[in-house]
Amino acid sequence: MKSDSYSLAEAAQILTKILKRTDTEAVPLDLAPGRVLGEDLVADRMVPPFARSPYDGYALMGGDTAGATVSAPVTLAVTEEIRAGDVPKIPLTPGHAAKILTGAPVPPGCDAVVKYETTTFTDKNVTISRVVAPGSNVIPAGEDMRAGQMLLARGHLIPPAVPGVLAALSRREVCVHRKPAVALICTGDELTETGEPLPYGKIYNTSRYTIASYLESFGCRVAYTDTAPDNAAAIADTIARYLPDVDMIVTTGGVSVGDYDKVRAAQALLGAATPLGDAYVPFASPSAISILADKLLLGLSGNPGTAAVTMLTFGAALVRHIGGRQEILPRKIRAQLTGPVKSKIGRTQTIRGSLSTENGTLRFTPAGDYYANGVISSLIHCDALGTVPAETEALSAGDWIAGYELFI
């Protein structure tokens, strides 16, 4: 690895040592799914808290059925009926059974349950014509959860099952990381807002919607959106206006080396630090990355396709860290191409595509204009990025391509 380049993981590690995670807050259970867990979830009790019956039947002592057969059945006296929600009143003694319904707690002394359909019975007696082994058909206390059991570690996304689990532990709220607040500032004199007449030579501000949508899907709250001209002082003023109220600033445009690329100059005017310097980072070139007041300033390309690729990989990793996630990097993959791709000798090429599985083999299908910087339509079906090495001009269908599966 050259001294002026970092892998995606190396660059993320450098920045995540600096960037703070958001603080935590309590939310009601019905608002928890999809949020980032801000505490370790540990069961504080047994669930269920009592042994219970999985069937309608009779609770008994298994030893009472020893030697029972069709020709020599055992008849037990019925002591009581126990429904779900009841508290058993009479401990079992030898020669006795209790009628029990599904979910009801078994009475003291019970070590087995026999199903209704395998017995004959009256209001006062039940007859069993087979051996019922001790432990049969009794759900033990703590079958679901045990006191002290780790259920889910902090930093994970909360799946839909968690609210029900917490409800079983008598909790109404859960601690989550606050969603990172982001200001999105699109720079460029050429930008026109969507819905307005489009003068010749201008373009619609598509990045405002593309990048905002990705940020929201990563668990952020886009608190502000704004535009700024190609002027370093104006960009710096806009950043400074929003920085106190957000956790990070994302800008688009102005990160190359042209006469009107002013984002780096704006960051410098504000005194922002650049921990990565000018090092090359895969999927993050061109970009302008700096830290100001312990907050991330992420400058993306003005080309909407390139900006989206950076946001989906390097940007997503940093956003997830700030938002409290433990797993932040996209998963590395190696997949078989379903069609050919072309590349440019001398530079590593990023290919947009979608994943599928065929006969157990992971397959990568290039998506539309799979690497055009200004194209965003190919992002519709993009859930993975492949990389073509700098020394490779083309790959054919059936060749293998390395890359990343994206967090979508």
C-alpha angles and dihedrals in degrees: 000000000000118000089240095056138063133194117242090257094047094050092047091050092053093051099040090058086063105035117084124226119237119263122253136255137183119249132182116263094250090059095046105085112101094017123115113258112242098191140039108262108226124171111242096193144021118277114231093027093205139036110263144179122261092199145037104261143089129312112218148148108274092217090065090068096054108137094006114155137161089264094042108033126175121235120204130190115245112232103183146333117255119197128187106285094025125119112228110244104189124052113224120252128185113294094025137100136181126223105239135186129211113290096012120133114256116241123250111279094030117125101163144030126211121203120247093237093060094054142061116222151171130196090274106031143034124203121208122192100188139050115270109201119222110264094030116143097351117128105213124226109266094025090136102032135003125210108266094020115145107232105173132351123232116265095047124115110254110246122212092259095065100076090057091047091051091046088057086056090052094250124142099183139037132203114246136170114261112252109258111253113225135191113208115203119183114200129200139096088229096065123113123184117249113263095030123107109274113230117211110273094024128103133208117256097249095155090067088066100032097050094039090053092051092047092052091048089053090057100265130132111227097216099175138017123190143151131231133191125244092276123114095215093048092048091048091049091051092049092047091050094059103030098087092056101045141056096228143004123225119193130183126209133016100070102114125081101263126123092262099041099111108157096096090048090050091051090049091050088057092050095245118171121234108210092178095045111195094325119142116248120188113251090007102084124137098027141118113228123181143146124235123176088349089301128118121250104193113187112194130193120272089232102093095214093050091044090052093050091052091047092050094053121019095016093049091052092054093043091051092050092051089048093055101259118149096200105057109150123083116251116263114237141183113204140170117249117241091198141014125280130195126212142177121260112239100034135068107246125213114218122199116217150137131254130230136160125236122180090340094308121119109234130200120207116193111235118229112286088006100192108015106134096218098042119102101164091079088061091070092079097028116120097144141036125215128196127220112203119245092247094054121089098184145355127211133220107282094031118120123248128192123215146108137298106227130231102242 
